[in-house]
Amino acid sequence: MAVTVGVLSDTRRRTLEGVCDTFAPSVDVPDVDDTARAFYARAASDLGVAAQIESLLAQTALPEEIEATGQLLDAIAGQGFDGYDLDARTALLHAMGESAPEVKFGLRQLRALTFLFFYGLATTTEPNPNWPAIGYPGPRSAAPSPEQAPKTIELLPIRGETTELDADVCIVGSGAGGGVIAAELARAGRTVVVLEMGSYRNESDFHQLELQGMFELYLGGGLAASEDGSIAVLAGSTLGGGTVVNYMNCIRTPQPIREEWAAHGVEGIDQPGYEEHIDAVWQRLGVNDTATSQNRTHKRLIAACEELGYPHRPLTRNADTACEDPSTCGYCYAGCQTGCKQSTMKTFLQDAADAGAKFVVGARAERILTHHGRARAVVATVTHEDGSTGELTVNASTVVVAAGAIESPALLLRSGIGGPAAGRHLRLHPASLVAGVYEQPIEGWVGQIQSALSDQFKHIEDEHGFLIEATTVAPAIVAMSLPWEDGLQHKRTLGRLAHVAPFISVARDHGEGQVVIDDYGRAVTRWGFGDEVDARLFKRAMVELARLQRAAGAKEIITFYQRPVLRWSEGEDFDAFLAAIEDGSLEPNDIAAFTAHQMGSCRMGSDPSDSVADGRGELHDTKGVWIGDASAFPTAPGVNPMISIMSLAHRTAANIVQAT
Ligand SMILES: Cc1cc2nc3c(=O)[nH]c(=O)nc-3n(C[C@H](O)[C@H](O)[C@H](O)COP(=O)(O)OP(=O)(O)OC[C@H]3O[C@@H](n4cnc5c(N)ncnc54)[C@H](O)[C@@H]3O)c2cc1C
């Protein structure tokens, strides 16, 4: 990333450098080999981390947000930070973190950014200098050339300050839901324009680089979070949306969930006839388990399940069996280089393009225009290649909102439509992570990111519980989320990265969050562990993940509680460790929680006071506007949602064809 400094005063910049060098300091560790010694001696400032953070602020933050960071730096400097040694600086940052929730959040953000750059900065020709010491090889293969992997979806070029287009249907968002609806409507003969806020990137752009992947393919550059930092929000933002970066875990919507949704007013979804929608997406994605293989992380998970007598099964995945190369699959969170991942970019969007749909990328839908309670047009801001912007109006009497469950309600709220439920009932499938450190190398970046699961705990509180799964090891993301006691401890933990196997839980929400918009019309996610069942499930999940890690032979187990740091080493009292997990704080920024599944914020239902769209998917209050993504879910499905999103979208597409 090019560094363009200049939004902080010299004093604030110096303090930021000092803070980064406290999180990732230079420490003298004599009894190690040269590579490790150089790693311990390397500080954040040796990689220009503070300048990178300042540059990121300059490019992404509003003046008042930059000022808030500046004031935090002033407050740190005001405590005499400059004159302190490393231990005193470490103690000061911890003490300040306990002083007020917003200070804790601000420091956690600075810490996360420090580690993001410290372990993530790299290019295709220049690896990160820390990688050899932590055993991370970096990219394992080169991206194919544009000639080898041509872009086959034609884009509609938009130039100038204002442009107007006409279409039968305008679809906002090209992810799991939007992709399916684009294909089905184009196939049905409708003229379709798809607006996608992200860019069009394919295999030739996927370099197996974590930082680049986050910034180019994820919502908010991969740094999105709830308003108070209680949960990190991972969502795709590129042509194909989340399906380009996801882990290909395909699960059919469970029958009890279909019955629950039918009771909410999604008629017929519980009936056998609905299978045709699931089958259609299953087939187009080529879902199979023949290409599923287990890496070392998953072998440990399976061994643990067997040891504890838990059921487990290999995953069915939307992987092309012809080009499956498991050795590089661990990097596909940054895009699949081989083209094996059957994202909507490779399937439904291609079908839509082949049937004549038009695509505009870099197009952020700002609002939906209506006339007498009917859809009339979508107004979008288009960012041109030179960075300038223009306004695009797509006149269409049918609009499909499929911008993902964070951005879809924001679009409705900006447009003043959707009724009282717009943004409410947000479900996130909160995920916890517990890492096991093993004697033998795991190399968690090798092999398929997800390939097995256990549903032993899926119904431990009525219809609520959690799935047990596993994930990849990406150094910057791990480093950002790991607890930090001091710079040396953090580096020591990273030094064992090649031996780490991360197990995760994915819980079915009992409570809910909300999406609102701020004064600038931007989506703001509100969510926390206020619901007692969700809090209980989250802690129980960490306990069970820890038990599994121990059963699999972990020598050390690390939770992602931030403070106090909760870890266990072989020989220590395990029951006391589990009890400490149960006692831990789930207050914002005391635990690293994640969501890769956002749902329900424009839900379908029969009651207009409690749902946004009717049982067919059309808004209660605005004819011609349909909800086509995960935000349409009446409740959380409790399983990885891609197949549920796509099949519900397939049904909604049929309803649109019938209605128009
Ligand atoms: C890292 C990761 C791993 C995952 N793994 C799995 C898995 O293994 N299995 C599974 O079932 N699910 C998985 N998921 C979840 C799944 O991919 C998502 O739930 C799914 O993609 C959501 O579909 P959607 O249609 O609701 O939105 P998305 O797929 O998120 O698409 C929304 C699109 O809308 C665009 N957009 C947003 N706002 C605007 C706007 N105003 N104007 C224009 N465009 C806009 C976005 O850029 C985005 O491309 C994973 C998700 C992530 C992030």
Ligand as a Chemical Component Dictionary entry (heavy atoms), coordinates in Angstrom:
data_LIG
# 
_chem_comp.id                   LIG 
_chem_comp.type                 NON-POLYMER 
_chem_comp.pdbx_formal_charge   0 
_chem_comp.three_letter_code    LIG 
# 
loop_
_chem_comp_atom.comp_id 
_chem_comp_atom.atom_id 
_chem_comp_atom.alt_atom_id 
_chem_comp_atom.type_symbol 
_chem_comp_atom.charge 
_chem_comp_atom.model_Cartn_x 
_chem_comp_atom.model_Cartn_y 
_chem_comp_atom.model_Cartn_z 
_chem_comp_atom.pdbx_ordinal 
LIG C1  C1  C 0 -14.515 -15.217 5.150  1  
LIG C2  C2  C 0 -15.902 -15.782 4.934  2  
LIG C3  C3  C 0 -16.079 -17.157 4.906  3  
LIG C4  C4  C 0 -17.352 -17.681 4.717  4  
LIG N1  N1  N 0 -17.507 -19.037 4.591  5  
LIG C5  C5  C 0 -18.723 -19.547 4.298  6  
LIG C6  C6  C 0 -18.889 -20.927 4.042  7  
LIG O1  O1  O 0 -17.936 -21.697 4.030  8  
LIG N2  N2  N 0 -20.147 -21.385 3.804  9  
LIG C7  C7  C 0 -21.240 -20.563 3.796  10 
LIG O2  O2  O 0 -22.363 -21.053 3.640  11 
LIG N3  N3  N 0 -21.096 -19.243 4.015  12 
LIG C8  C8  C 0 -19.873 -18.708 4.235  13 
LIG N4  N4  N 0 -19.716 -17.374 4.392  14 
LIG C9  C9  C 0 -20.902 -16.528 4.349  15 
LIG C10 C10 C 0 -21.426 -16.259 2.961  16 
LIG O3  O3  O 0 -20.390 -16.090 2.026  17 
LIG C11 C11 C 0 -22.284 -15.000 3.044  18 
LIG O4  O4  O 0 -23.282 -15.221 4.021  19 
LIG C12 C12 C 0 -22.929 -14.673 1.728  20 
LIG O5  O5  O 0 -21.979 -14.379 0.733  21 
LIG C13 C13 C 0 -23.856 -13.468 1.906  22 
LIG O6  O6  O 0 -24.579 -13.333 0.728  23 
LIG P1  P1  P 0 -25.384 -11.993 0.453  24 
LIG O7  O7  O 0 -25.993 -12.124 -0.875 25 
LIG O8  O8  O 0 -26.259 -11.716 1.610  26 
LIG O9  O9  O 0 -24.289 -10.840 0.456  27 
LIG P2  P2  P 0 -22.810 -10.779 -0.114 28 
LIG O10 O10 O 0 -22.383 -12.075 -0.687 29 
LIG O11 O11 O 0 -21.998 -10.211 0.982  30 
LIG O12 O12 O 0 -22.902 -9.747  -1.309 31 
LIG C14 C14 C 0 -23.260 -8.416  -1.120 32 
LIG C15 C15 C 0 -22.577 -7.585  -2.193 33 
LIG O13 O13 O 0 -23.204 -6.308  -2.225 34 
LIG C16 C16 C 0 -22.229 -5.319  -2.430 35 
LIG N5  N5  N 0 -22.756 -4.046  -1.915 36 
LIG C17 C17 C 0 -22.908 -3.664  -0.632 37 
LIG N6  N6  N 0 -23.469 -2.445  -0.565 38 
LIG C18 C18 C 0 -23.657 -2.036  -1.830 39 
LIG C19 C19 C 0 -24.198 -0.866  -2.391 40 
LIG N7  N7  N 0 -24.688 0.118   -1.637 41 
LIG N8  N8  N 0 -24.213 -0.754  -3.741 42 
LIG C20 C20 C 0 -23.736 -1.748  -4.539 43 
LIG N9  N9  N 0 -23.227 -2.901  -4.034 44 
LIG C21 C21 C 0 -23.207 -3.046  -2.703 45 
LIG C22 C22 C 0 -21.032 -5.816  -1.680 46 
LIG O14 O14 O 0 -19.857 -5.222  -2.178 47 
LIG C23 C23 C 0 -21.117 -7.315  -1.913 48 
LIG O15 O15 O 0 -20.334 -7.711  -3.013 49 
LIG C24 C24 C 0 -18.456 -16.820 4.581  50 
LIG C25 C25 C 0 -18.268 -15.437 4.590  51 
LIG C26 C26 C 0 -17.001 -14.922 4.760  52 
LIG C27 C27 C 0 -16.819 -13.432 4.757  53 
# 
loop_
_chem_comp_bond.comp_id 
_chem_comp_bond.atom_id_1 
_chem_comp_bond.atom_id_2 
_chem_comp_bond.value_order 
_chem_comp_bond.pdbx_ordinal 
LIG C1  C2  SING 1  
LIG C2  C3  SING 2  
LIG C2  C26 DOUB 3  
LIG C3  C4  DOUB 4  
LIG C4  N1  SING 5  
LIG C4  C24 SING 6  
LIG N1  C5  DOUB 7  
LIG C5  C6  SING 8  
LIG C5  C8  SING 9  
LIG C6  O1  DOUB 10 
LIG C6  N2  SING 11 
LIG N2  C7  SING 12 
LIG C7  O2  DOUB 13 
LIG C7  N3  SING 14 
LIG N3  C8  DOUB 15 
LIG C8  N4  SING 16 
LIG N4  C9  SING 17 
LIG N4  C24 SING 18 
LIG C9  C10 SING 19 
LIG C10 O3  SING 20 
LIG C10 C11 SING 21 
LIG C11 O4  SING 22 
LIG C11 C12 SING 23 
LIG C12 O5  SING 24 
LIG C12 C13 SING 25 
LIG C13 O6  SING 26 
LIG O6  P1  SING 27 
LIG P1  O7  DOUB 28 
LIG P1  O8  SING 29 
LIG P1  O9  SING 30 
LIG O9  P2  SING 31 
LIG P2  O10 DOUB 32 
LIG P2  O11 SING 33 
LIG P2  O12 SING 34 
LIG O12 C14 SING 35 
LIG C14 C15 SING 36 
LIG C15 O13 SING 37 
LIG C15 C23 SING 38 
LIG O13 C16 SING 39 
LIG C16 N5  SING 40 
LIG C16 C22 SING 41 
LIG N5  C17 SING 42 
LIG N5  C21 SING 43 
LIG C17 N6  DOUB 44 
LIG N6  C18 SING 45 
LIG C18 C19 SING 46 
LIG C18 C21 DOUB 47 
LIG C19 N7  SING 48 
LIG C19 N8  DOUB 49 
LIG N8  C20 SING 50 
LIG C20 N9  DOUB 51 
LIG N9  C21 SING 52 
LIG C22 O14 SING 53 
LIG C22 C23 SING 54 
LIG C23 O15 SING 55 
LIG C24 C25 DOUB 56 
LIG C25 C26 SING 57 
LIG C26 C27 SING 58 
# 
